[in-house]
Amino acid sequence: MKIEDYGFIGDTESGALVGRDGSIDWLCFPRFDSGACFAKLLGERKHGCWRIWPVDEVRAARRRYRGDTLILETEFETERGAVRLIDFMPVRETKPDVGRIVEGLRGEVRLQMELIIRFDYGKIVPWVRRRSEGLEAVAGPDALILRTPIKTRGHNLTTVAEFTVREGERVPFVLTWYPSNENPPREVNAEHALRDTENFWTEWSGRCTYHDGEWCDAVRRSLITLKALTYRPTGGIIAAATTSLPEQLGGVRNWDYRYCWLRDATFTLYSLMQAGYTEEAQAWRDWLLRAIAGSPSQMQILYGPAGERRLPEFELPWLPGYENSAPVRIGNAASRQFQLDVYGEVMDSLHQARRAKIPAEPAAWRMQRQLVRFLEEHWNEPDEGIWEVRGPRRHFTHSKIMAWVAVDRAVCAVEKFGLDANGDLERWRKLRDQIRDEVCQQGFNNARGAFTQFYGSEKLDAALLMLPLVGFLPAKDPRVQATIEAIESELMVDGFVLRYHPDQAADIDGLPPGEGTFLPSTFWLADCLALLGRNDEAREIFERLLAIRNDLGLLAEEYDTRAKRLVGNFPQAFSHVGLVNTAHNLSREHGPAYRRRET
């Protein structure tokens, strides 16, 4: 099944992917980064899934989200009738659940259910027993209980059932996780939970302030996706709900994205604040401060949803991977890398929070001053860069630009917001000028007439599209304009932007080439073209990006232009952030890309 064939449901603590065929093929309980109890997405049916579908041939199938919610409705039509499968995850403070309700629409439909629970990413077959409260599955620290009025039976280590639904009937199923050392939680009324879930999402969506733009539906769907990828207890926003969905089908570029990247902070804050969601922006800001608390030298580029720092990377040999794209990886070794650009992202995100008048956190400015002091000693060191290369460290031009951003935002905090620099202001100004001068001298290749990927390189890098977006130089500066045009000419494939040229893959990453085009950088190009006044071309790119969303409005990280399908982890927060920001840029005469450094 293609990635586009999946829908996403979540409760802002965990999430699941539901296929067009009525099968939940990916579910991690109780958190986004917990071990999956359904892992068919990365393997086979035997690795866990939960399917409800008609016995008779399906003549037509349709699906949609119910209004501006994360309630997924799939309709199956057979010769004898039609039913609607309603999938949702209640947003509440108790134990996490998946609710499924089968609603009879016309005639009568015979259905079957197949529940295969395999804890620890498809590895562990649980002990299953019937209790008065429902059907319980237990293994190690995890337990699940299924509650339904339908009679179930065991068959070959699988729970199965057959039942008929007639017009007007509704049959509920609720699967609840709880620690195996505790008693099952109180039974959930599926209809009440559905009502509460609909009310939650409808109320939340109704607060969106993007009302009159021409892309309202797309923006709201992306914002709902970002909200669903937020770990509600802490405010951290994960990059994606999945691990190891490949950037190249059959390839090895398979990473675990169920964590929170600092560089996403500025873009996420922009998306939320531009749409009026200041509470979520504040929660993200507060998560950020807690996560990076401590010595600046120990700051990581990514953390767990609650701010965890230990994210060891290992492989799961028993899973063959999505479409045989092995290995399947858990954890992310990039957490140990030195990436200079994240210091700029952190400083900029706190700058944006002040611009949005989010209530100040006294510790934030003290922490920022420590970050700048760290940069004073380390900004001129090589790093692994925005693409988290697994090759040698280099003096990446984008990294130096973001170091400039960090110092610039510290200067702005003093000059524009009146914060106390304790005598450091003049030194910061000089450092800011020094970094800019070096980038313009060593990051710009005179022979190419463009900024290049790293000092001394002749190669381009899509990250350099950030030059005008962070305020380093204006878009109409001849050097920036030439860089944008060079990226258009050399890194665009069928209207989408690559991160860098494929022939650099082995040298940069130590991995074989072949990944898809990178959707966030394609949004960046649209933003840059808007800054250059090339609005028709920017809109054309934006509409092209909208067209590759699946029928539910969801995007992955990348797009394979040859296979014409989404690749990479799904749904991807960074892509949806790009959609929201570009929609704002194209909807207003002076969108957020024009105002990055303003107060």
N, C-alpha and C positions, 0 to 999 in steps of 0.2 A: 504494500500500500504506500502511495506517495505521501510525503509530508503534508502536502496540500489537502489530503483526504482526512486529516485529523482536525477535530475541534478541541478547544481547551476549556476546561472548567476548573475553578479554584475557589478556595475559601480564605485567601490572603494569608495562609500559613502553609498550605500544600497545594498540589495541583495534579490534574489528570488529563490525558489525551484520549479522546473518544473518536473512533473511526466511523466512517460512513455506514459501516455494516453493523453498528450497534455494539461494538466491542470496545471496552476500556482496555487499552494495551499498555498504558503507562500510569502508575500511581505510586507516589511515595508518601508514606505515613510515618510519623505525624508531621514532618516538616518537608520542605522542598528538597533538602539534601539528605533526607533519611533513605534507608535502603528501600528499594521498590518492592512492593508485594505483587504488582503486575509488571512484568518486564518483557512481554512479547514484542514490544517495539524494537528491542535490541536483540531479539532472538526468535524463538518459535513459540507456538501455542503452549508448549509444555513449560515455558518459563513464566506463565501466569497471565491471565486475562479474565475478563468478565463480559460475556456476550449475551445479549437478548435480541432475538431476531425471529421473523416468521418461518414457519415450517415450509409453507408453500412458496413457490417462486415469487420473487418480488418484481412487480411490473414497473414500479416507479418508486424512487426514494428522493425526498427533499429534506433540507435541514435549514435551520436559521437560529439565531439567538432571539429570545423573546424580548422585543423592545430593546431598551438600553440596559440590558442585564447580562449576566454570564450564565443564564439558564439556556441550555442547548436543547432544541426540539428537533427530532428526526422523525419524519413521517414515512411509513412503509405502506405501500398499496399492493394488495394481492387480488386474485380473481374474486375472492369471497368478501373482501372488505378492506378497511384501512385502519391503522393504529398510529398513535403518536408516542414516541419514546422521549420522555422528559428527563434530562440528566442535569444534576446540579450538586453543588457542595455548599451546605448552609454556612453562613458567616456568623459564628457564635463563639462564646468563650469556653465552651465545654469540649469534650472529645471530638475529634474530626470525623465527619461522616461523608459518604457519597449517597445521595438519594436518587432513585430511579423510579419513575411512575409510568406505567403503560396505560394509555388512554384509548378507549375504543372510539373511533370516529364514524365508521360505516360498517354495516354488516357484522361479520364475526371473523376473527383471525386467530388461527392456531399459532402459538409461539413456543419457543424453547429457550431455556436458559442454561448457560454453561459457566460455572464459576471455578476457576483454577487459581488457587492462592499459593504462591511460592515466595516466601520471605527471602530477604537478603539477595535481591536482584535475581530471582529465579532459582536460587541454589537450594533452599530449604523447604522440604515438604512438611507442612504442619500436621500436628495431631488434631483431628476434627472430631467433635462430639456434639450431640444434640442436647441442649439444655432447655429448661422451661422458657428461658428468655429468647431462645433462638438457636441458630447453628453457629457453634464457636470453633474457631481455628486458632491454635496456639503453637508457637515455636520460640524458644528463647525469651527475649524481653517483650515480644510482640503478640498481640491477640486481636482478632477481628471477630465480630459477631454479625451475622446476617439475620435480619428480621423481615419476614414477609408472610402473608397469609397463604401463599402458594406452597403446596407440598413438594419438598425436595428429596432427593435420594443420592446416594453415593455410587459412583461408577468409575473404576480405574483411576482412583485418586482425584476424582473430579466430582463436583456437586452439580447435578443436572435437575431439570424440571421441565414439564410440558404443561401448558395451560391454554385456555381459550379466552379471548377478550371480545365482548360484544359492544355494540354501539352504546355509549353512555357509561360504560363501566371503567373503573380506574383501579389498577393493581399496583400496590406500592412495594418497593424493595429499599431497605436501608442497610448499608454496610458501615459499621462503626469500628474505629480503632481504639484500643485502650491498652495500658501496660498489663502484661500477662499476670503480674502478681496482684492485681486488683480484681474486684468483681466487675462484671459488665456494667456500663453506665445505664441510666434509666432509658427506657425505650423512647425513641423519637417518633412523633407523629409526622409522617412524610408530608401530608397536605399542609399542616401548620408550618413545617420547615420550609416548604416551597413558597408559601405566602410570605414568610418573613424574609426569605432570600430575595424574592422579587421586590419587596418593599425596600430592602437595603440598597440594592443596585439602582433602583429607580430614583430613590432619594439622592444617592451619591451622584449619579449622572446628571440629575437636575441642577446640581450646583455648578455645572460647567458654564463658564462665561463666554465661550466661543459659540455665539448664537447665530450671527448673521453671515458667517463665511460660507463660501460655496461648497466646502468640504466638511460640513458639520458632522455628518454621519461617520465619515472616516476618522475624524479627529476624536469624536466621542468613543468610538470602538477602540482606538489606540489607547486612549486614557483609561478606559475600563481594563484593558489588558495590563497596563502599567500598574494600576491599583491591585489587580489580581496577583501580580508578581511581587507585591510588597509583602514582606514578612511583618504582619500586623503587630506582634508583640514588641518589636524594636524599631520599626520604620525603615529597615534596610530593604533595598530593592535588588532582587537577584537579576542576573543577566538573562537567564532563560529557565524554563521549567524542566529541561532535559539535560542529559549528558550523552556525549559520543555520537550524536547525529552528525554524519560526516560532512566536511566541507567539499569533499570530492567522493562521489559514489565509488565504493570499493577501495578507497584510499585510507591513509593512516592519520589524517588530520582530524582527529576525533577527540574533543575536549569536554571536560565537565564544566558547565556554565551555571550551575545552581548556586552561585555565590555572588557576592556584592563587590563590584569593581569601583574603585575610587574615581577613575576617569569618567565614569558615567554620571558622576555627581552633578557637574555643571549642566549637562544636557537635560538630565532628569529634572533638576530644579527649574530650569527654563520651562520645560513642558508643563509641569504642575502649576507653576506660578502664573504663566501666561493664560492658563485656563481657569484661574481663580482658586486653585487648591492649595492655599497657604498652610493649612493644617498638615497636609501630607508633606509639603516642602519642609516645614519645621521639624516634623518627625524624622525626615531624612537627614536634615542638618544635625539634629541631636544624635542620631545614630552615628553619623560621621565623626563627631567629636568624641564619642565614647570609643569608637573603634580604633582611632589613631592616637588615643591618649598614651602618653609615655614619651620616651626619647624619640626625636625625629629620625634618628639613625635606624630605629627599629620599625618605622612605618612601612607597611606592606602595600602592595598594589590592589590586593583583594582580601576579603575577609568572609567568614561565614555569615549567615543571616543574622545571628546575634552578636557578631563581632569576633568570632573565633579566629585565631591566627594559625593554628596547626591544621593544614589542609593537605596532608601527604597524598601524593599521587601513586596509584597502583592500578593494575589491570585485572579484569575478570575473565579468565581464560575459558570459563564454561559458557560464555555468551558469544555467539558468532558475530554479533554486531548488526546494525541496520543494513539490510541488503548486503550482508557479508563484508561490512566495512569494519574490520578489526584493526587495532584492539579497542575494547570497551574500557574506558578509563574512569576511575573514581578519584576525586580530589584533583588538585591542580598545582603542579610544580612551579608554575609562574608566580605563585605566592611568595617564592623566595628570591625573585628577581629584583634587581635595582632598575627602576624605571623613573627617570628624572621628571617626565611629564606630569606624573600624578601630583607633584608638589604644586604645579601650576593649576591643576584641576581643583585641588582642595582649596587653594587660596581664592580662586575665582568663584567657586561655589559659595564660599562665605561672603564674598563681595556681592554676589547676586542676592543672597539672603538679606544683607543690609539694604540693598536697593529696594527689595520688596517689603521693607519695614517689618520683617520677622523679628519678634522680640529678641534683643541681644542676650547672648550667653557670655557672662564675664570671662569665663575661662577660654573662650574662643580666641580673643585677641592675644592673650598670653601665649597660647599654643601657636598662633600664627607667627608671632615674633620669633619663637624658637625655630620654626620651620625656615624662616628667612636666614637666621643665623647658620643653620645647617647648610643651606644653599650657598651661602657665602664661601664655604669651604669646599663644596662638592659639585657645584654647578658645571665645572669644566671637566668632569670625569666622564668617560664613556659609559653607556648603559645599554640595556636590552631593548629600549624603545617601546613605542605604542603597540607594535605588533608582537611583542613578547617573544622575540627571536630566541631560538635555542642554538644559535650560532654565536660567534664572537661578539663582545660588546663593541660598540662604535659611538662616534660623536654624531648621533642622529640630529639632523637639523630641527625636526619637529620637537625633539626633547629640549633643545636649547631655547626654542621659541617659548615653550611652556615654562621654562625656568624664568625667562623674561616676564611672562605673565604673572608668576608668583611674586616677583619683586615689584612689578608695576602695581599689582593690587594692594600690596602693603603700603606703597606710597600713596595710592588713592585713599586708603583707609585713614591716613593721617590728613591728607589735603582736603578730601571731600567729606569725610565723616567725623573729623576732629579727634581721632584717637591719638593717644600719646605714644610717640616713638622713643621716648627716653633718650633723645640725642642721636638716634640712629638714622634719622630721615635723610640727611645729606649723604651719608655713606650708601644708603639704599638707592638714592637717585643716581649716584655715580656708578653703582653696580648695574643698575638697569641700562644705563647708556653703554656700559662696557659690553654687556651681553648682546645688545642690539647691534653694536658695531661689529662684534665678532661674527654674528650670524650673517650679517649683510656681506661681510668680507669672505668668510670661509664656507658659508652655506649656499652662496650664490655662485654658480658656475658661469663664468663669463663666456666660455666657448659655447655652452648650451643656451646661454641667455635666460636661465631659469634657476630657481632654487632647486637643489637636489637632495637626495635621500639622506646622505651623511657627508661630512666634510671630505672633500676630495673626490666624491663620487660624480659620475655622469648620469646616474639613474634617477628617475622620478619616483615620487611617493605620493599617494593620494592624501596622506596626512597633511601635506603641505597646503591643501585646500583650507586648512585652519588659519593660515596666515592672516587673511582679512577678518575671519569670523571671531578671532580673539582680540582683534584690535592691534596686532603687531605692526601692520602696514595697511594702508587703504587698498581696497580692491583695484582701484584705478592707478595705483603706483605701477609704472611700466614693468618693473620686475615681477610684481605679483600677477599682473594681467598676463604677462608672458608665461608665467608658471601655470596659471589656470588653463591657458590655451594649449600648452604642451601636454598637460594631463589629459585634456580633451582629445588631443591628437593621438597620444601614445598609450594611454591606459584605459580608454573606453573600448568596450567590446559590445557590439549590438546595442548601444545606448546605455550601458551600465559600466560602472567604474571598478577596475581592479585595484587592490591595495598597492601593488607594485608589479613590475613586469614578471611573468612566469619564469624567465630564464635566470632570475635572481634567487629562486626558491632554495636551491641547494646551498648557495652561499650565505643567504640570510638566515634561513630556518634550519638548514641541515636536513630538510625533508624534500621529498619529490614534489614537482610542480603539479598543478592541475586543480586548484581550488576554484570556486565560483567567484563571480563578481561580488563586491562587498556593498551591501545596500546602504549602510550609513554614509559611506563616502560618496555614493551617488546622490543622496540627499544633500550632502555638503556642496557638491558641484552645483546643484540647483540653487542653493543659497548664494553661492559666489556669483552665478550668472545674474541673479536678481540684484546683487550689489553693483554689478557692472551695467545695469539697466537693460540687460538682455532678457526681459521678462517673458517674452513669448517662448524662448528656448527653455527657460527655467520651468515654465508651466508644462511644456512638452515632456521634459524629463520627469516632472512630478506625476503627471498623468500616467506615464509609462510605469512608474513605480506602483501607483495605485492599481494598475491593471494586473500586476502579478500577485496581488494578495489572493488568498484563497476565497472561496465563496462566503466565508464568515468574517472576512476583513483582517486576517492574520498574516503576519510576515515571519519568515525565518531570518537568519543572519545574512545569507548569501543567495545568489540566483545563478543557476547553471544555464547559460544562454544556449548551449548546444542541445541539452536535454529538455530545455524549456521547463524547468521545475525548480522549486525552492530546495536549497540544501543548507546544512548547518543546523544548529540547535533552534528549537521552536517551542512557543513563540518567543522571539528575540526582543528584549526590551529596547536595546539600542536602536533597532530599526524603527520601532514604534515611536521612540523619542524623536528620531529624525523626521518622521511623518508629521508629527504635531508641530515641530519647530518650523519646518518648511511651509506648512500650511499657513502658519502665522506670518511668515516672511512674505508669502505671495498674496496674502489677504489684506495686508496693510501697506500704506505708502512707506512707512518706516517700521518694519518688523523687528524682532529681537536681534537679528544679525546686524542691524544698524546701531544698536544701542548697547553693545557688550560692555563698554567701559563707562557709560553714562551713569549719573546718580539720580 
